[in-house]
Amino acid sequence: MTNEVKPAKKRETVRKCPVCGHESWGIAYGMMMPDAMAEHQKTEFAGCCMTEEVRIYPATGKVESGVPMWACQNPECRHRWW
């Protein structure tokens, strides 16, 4: 029996940005050690501060607020959503 921790599949998920269609990664909050960061290469690490953001939802035009869980990796877009 080993105490090996397996990476969470949720962190490995890649989605398409709803604005530009580019690859988007999940955002992980909290302190991460370098070895954990290396294991999850398609994850954006945001540190310990979770800040609520206000945005206009592209599909409906409604103003929403929340903590982003996804970030577009296109440097020209950088759309963040939950």
Secondary structure, DSSP 8 states (H G I E B T S, - for coil): --------HHHH-EEE-TTT--EEEEEE-S---HHHHHH-TTEEE--S----EEEE-TTT--EEEE---EEE--TTT--EE-
